[in-house]
Amino acid sequence: MFGRHKGKEKRKKVHIGTMAKLEDMLDDALNGHFNEGNYDESRFSRLEVKWKRFLSSQVSARQKLLEEQGRIKSLISDISHQTKTPLANIMLYAQLLEEKEKNPELVPMVEKIREQSEKLDFLIRSLIKTSRLESEVLMLQPVSQPIAPMLLAVVNMMQEEAAKKQIKITVEDTETQACFDRKWTEEAIGNLLDNAVKYSPPGSRVQIKVTDYEMFAAVSVKDQGIGIREEEQAKIFRRFYRSKEVAKAKGVGIGLYLAREIAQKQNGYLKVKSKHGKGSTFSFYMIKNER
């Protein structure tokens, strides 16, 4: 009996030791310090050996991912750098031609060159932003802060475009705070406001308000534009999707996709409420507390 009891105690100690080593391996892996050479396979049980090999493969996969992200970051940087100067020159020369060209037959062609150059510039910048988000080369850093200053900055950027169409932008006062990345959330809300102004009739109104919920704060952008058909409402968040009704309007169909990506990267979401011919309301939801 005594020998059997000692055997059980020995097996129990071995089991506890094995669990302790497995836990140490996992801690090292989570902290980014796992090194296969630190663990002698000759002293391990079969379970420990398998666990070591699994963690080694995970460390290797993580290293490959970091290397791939580095290559993507470098590629994005190269694309941005290599296209910036040629496009800027094309846009400059197009502007100079537009100012000097007097031949009525050539004026429309020069205008098209300028318009298409601006469109290409916008597309490249949008694709670079999207690539950075999707590849997680650029990480959002949400912090708890007031929403009002961010909204004021977005509205100020859009006032000139709105004035051209005599559209009035109103913003309800708010003291609500939420957890968001200021720069990227300005980008997202700016895209929503840009669409609202773009697709609203002259002399109409765009309303911005913040709704304070228990867990979320929602920034809503409501317009009096053409609205969205029900069957298209799920499609509008796809990359490059554009309704036939707005095909002639400026844009490349990436603004809503980018806005939704930004919301999701911050543990929020984007939703739309619309009726064809009666305007749309886009609501950008942000969590109120850091997780």
C-alpha positions in Angstrom: 0.0 0.0 0.0 2.8 2.4 1.0 4.6 1.7 -2.3 1.4 2.3 -4.3 0.9 5.6 -2.5 4.5 6.7 -3.3 3.9 5.9 -6.9 0.8 8.0 -7.1 2.6 10.9 -5.4 5.5 10.6 -7.9 3.1 10.6 -10.9 1.3 13.6 -9.4 4.6 15.5 -9.1 5.5 14.6 -12.6 2.1 15.8 -13.8 2.4 19.1 -11.9 5.9 19.6 -13.3 4.7 18.9 -16.9 1.9 21.4 -16.5 4.3 24.0 -15.1 6.7 23.6 -18.1 3.8 23.8 -20.5 2.6 27.0 -18.8 6.2 28.4 -19.0 6.3 27.7 -22.7 3.0 29.4 -23.3 4.0 32.5 -21.2 7.2 32.8 -23.3 5.3 32.5 -26.5 2.7 35.1 -25.4 5.5 37.5 -24.4 7.4 37.0 -27.6 10.4 35.3 -25.9 9.9 31.7 -26.8 13.1 30.1 -28.0 13.1 26.4 -29.0 16.7 26.1 -27.8 15.7 26.9 -24.2 13.9 23.6 -23.9 15.7 20.3 -24.0 13.6 17.7 -25.9 15.4 14.7 -24.2 13.9 15.7 -20.9 10.3 16.1 -22.2 7.3 13.9 -22.3 5.6 13.3 -25.6 3.0 16.0 -24.8 5.7 18.5 -24.0 7.5 17.8 -27.2 4.4 18.3 -29.3 3.6 21.5 -27.3 7.1 22.8 -28.0 6.9 22.0 -31.7 3.5 23.7 -31.9 4.7 26.9 -30.2 7.8 26.8 -32.4 5.7 26.7 -35.5 3.5 29.6 -34.2 6.6 31.7 -33.5 7.9 31.0 -37.0 4.5 31.9 -38.5 4.4 35.1 -36.5 7.9 36.0 -37.7 6.9 35.4 -41.3 3.8 37.6 -40.9 5.9 40.4 -39.5 8.3 40.1 -42.4 5.4 40.1 -44.9 3.9 43.2 -43.2 7.3 44.9 -43.5 7.4 44.1 -47.2 3.9 45.4 -47.7 4.7 48.6 -45.7 7.8 49.1 -47.9 5.8 48.5 -51.1 3.0 50.9 -50.0 5.6 53.5 -49.2 7.3 53.0 -52.6 3.9 53.3 -54.5 3.1 56.5 -52.5 6.5 58.0 -53.2 6.8 57.0 -56.8 3.3 58.2 -57.9 3.2 61.5 -55.9 5.5 63.6 -58.0 4.3 62.5 -61.5 0.6 63.0 -60.5 1.3 66.4 -59.0 3.1 67.5 -62.2 0.2 66.2 -64.4 -2.3 68.1 -62.3 -0.1 71.3 -62.3 0.3 71.2 -66.1 -3.4 70.5 -66.6 -4.2 73.5 -64.5 -1.8 75.7 -66.5 -3.3 74.5 -69.8 -6.8 75.2 -68.5 -5.8 78.8 -67.7 -4.1 79.4 -71.0 -6.0 77.3 -73.5 -8.3 79.5 -75.6 -9.4 77.1 -78.3 -13.0 76.2 -77.5 -12.5 72.7 -79.0 -9.6 71.9 -76.7 -10.9 73.4 -73.4 -13.2 70.4 -72.6 -10.3 68.0 -73.2 -8.1 69.9 -70.9 -10.8 69.9 -68.2 -11.1 66.1 -68.6 -7.4 65.7 -68.1 -7.5 67.7 -64.9 -10.6 65.8 -63.6 -9.2 62.4 -64.4 -5.9 63.3 -62.8 -7.6 64.4 -59.6 -9.7 61.2 -59.7 -6.5 59.1 -60.1 -4.8 60.9 -57.2 -7.8 60.4 -55.0 -7.9 56.7 -55.9 -4.3 56.1 -55.2 -4.4 57.8 -51.8 -7.6 55.9 -50.9 -6.1 52.5 -51.9 -2.9 53.3 -49.9 -5.1 54.0 -46.8 -7.1 50.9 -47.3 -4.0 48.7 -47.8 -2.5 50.0 -44.6 -5.6 49.2 -42.7 -6.3 45.8 -44.2 -2.7 44.6 -43.8 -2.5 46.0 -40.3 0.7 47.8 -41.3 -0.9 50.8 -39.7 -2.6 50.2 -36.4 -5.4 52.4 -35.1 -4.9 53.7 -31.5 -8.3 54.5 -30.0 -8.3 56.6 -26.8 -11.1 58.0 -24.8 -11.8 61.6 -25.8 -14.6 64.1 -26.5 -16.4 63.7 -29.9 -17.3 67.3 -30.5 -13.8 68.6 -31.5 -13.4 65.8 -34.0 -16.8 66.7 -35.6 -16.0 70.4 -35.7 -12.8 69.6 -37.6 -14.6 67.4 -40.1 -17.3 70.0 -40.7 -14.8 72.8 -41.2 -13.1 70.7 -43.9 -16.4 70.3 -45.8 -17.8 73.8 -45.5 -16.4 75.0 -48.8 -17.9 72.1 -50.8 -21.2 72.5 -49.0 -21.3 76.3 -49.7 -20.9 75.7 -53.4 -24.3 73.9 -53.3 -25.7 76.2 -50.7 -26.1 73.2 -48.4 -26.3 73.9 -44.7 -24.5 71.6 -42.3 -25.8 71.6 -38.7 -24.2 69.9 -35.7 -26.0 69.3 -32.5 -24.1 70.1 -29.3 -22.7 67.1 -27.5 -20.5 66.4 -24.5 -20.3 62.7 -25.2 -17.0 60.9 -25.0 -16.0 57.8 -26.9 -12.9 55.6 -27.5 -11.6 56.3 -31.1 -8.5 57.1 -33.1 -8.9 60.9 -33.9 -7.2 60.9 -37.3 -8.8 57.8 -38.8 -12.3 58.6 -37.4 -12.1 62.0 -39.0 -11.4 60.2 -42.2 -14.4 58.0 -41.8 -16.9 60.7 -40.7 -15.4 62.9 -43.4 -16.3 60.3 -46.0 -19.9 60.1 -44.7 -20.2 63.9 -44.8 -18.7 64.1 -48.2 -21.2 61.6 -49.6 -24.1 63.5 -47.9 -23.0 66.8 -49.5 -22.3 65.2 -52.9 -25.6 63.4 -53.2 -27.9 66.1 -51.7 -29.7 68.7 -53.8 -28.6 72.3 -53.7 -30.2 74.3 -50.9 -30.8 71.2 -48.7 -29.6 70.4 -45.2 -27.2 67.9 -43.7 -27.6 67.1 -40.0 -25.0 65.7 -37.7 -25.8 64.5 -34.2 -24.4 62.2 -31.5 -26.6 59.6 -29.7 -25.3 58.4 -26.4 -26.0 54.8 -25.6 -25.0 52.7 -22.7 -22.0 51.0 -24.4 -21.7 53.0 -27.7 -21.8 56.5 -29.0 -23.2 56.9 -32.5 -22.4 59.8 -34.9 -25.3 60.1 -37.4 -25.0 62.0 -40.7 -28.5 62.6 -42.1 -29.0 64.1 -45.6 -31.9 65.0 -47.9 -30.4 63.3 -50.9 -31.5 60.7 -53.4 -31.5 57.8 -50.9 -30.6 54.2 -51.5 -32.8 51.4 -52.7 -33.3 48.6 -50.2 -31.7 46.0 -52.5 -28.5 48.1 -52.7 -28.1 48.9 -49.1 -25.9 45.8 -48.3 -23.8 46.4 -51.5 -22.8 50.0 -50.9 -20.1 49.0 -48.3 -18.3 46.8 -50.9 -15.0 48.1 -52.2 -15.5 50.0 -55.5 -19.3 49.5 -55.6 -21.2 52.4 -57.1 -24.9 52.5 -57.9 -25.9 53.2 -61.5 -27.8 56.2 -60.2 -24.6 58.0 -59.1 -22.3 56.7 -61.8 -21.8 60.2 -63.3 -21.0 61.8 -59.9 -17.4 62.2 -58.7 -16.1 59.3 -56.7 -14.5 55.8 -56.9 -16.7 53.8 -54.5 -14.2 53.3 -51.7 -15.3 55.9 -49.1 -18.0 53.8 -47.4 -15.8 50.7 -47.5 -13.0 52.6 -45.8 -15.4 54.1 -43.2 -16.7 50.6 -42.2 -13.2 49.2 -42.0 -12.2 52.1 -39.6 -15.3 51.4 -37.5 -14.6 47.7 -37.2 -10.9 48.3 -36.4 -12.1 50.2 -33.3 -14.7 47.5 -32.2 -17.5 49.6 -33.6 -19.7 49.3 -36.7 -21.4 51.4 -39.4 -25.1 51.1 -40.4 -27.4 52.9 -42.8 -31.1 53.8 -42.8 -32.4 55.0 -46.1 -35.5 55.2 -48.3 -35.1 55.8 -52.0 -35.9 59.4 -52.8 -36.1 60.5 -49.2 -32.5 60.7 -48.0 -30.1 58.6 -46.0 -28.8 58.4 -42.4 -25.4 56.8 -41.8 -24.5 56.0 -38.2 -20.9 55.4 -37.1 -20.8 53.5 -33.8 -17.9 53.8 -31.4 -17.4 52.0 -28.0 -17.5 54.4 -25.0 -14.8 52.6 -23.0 -11.5 51.1 -23.9 -11.4 47.3 -24.0 
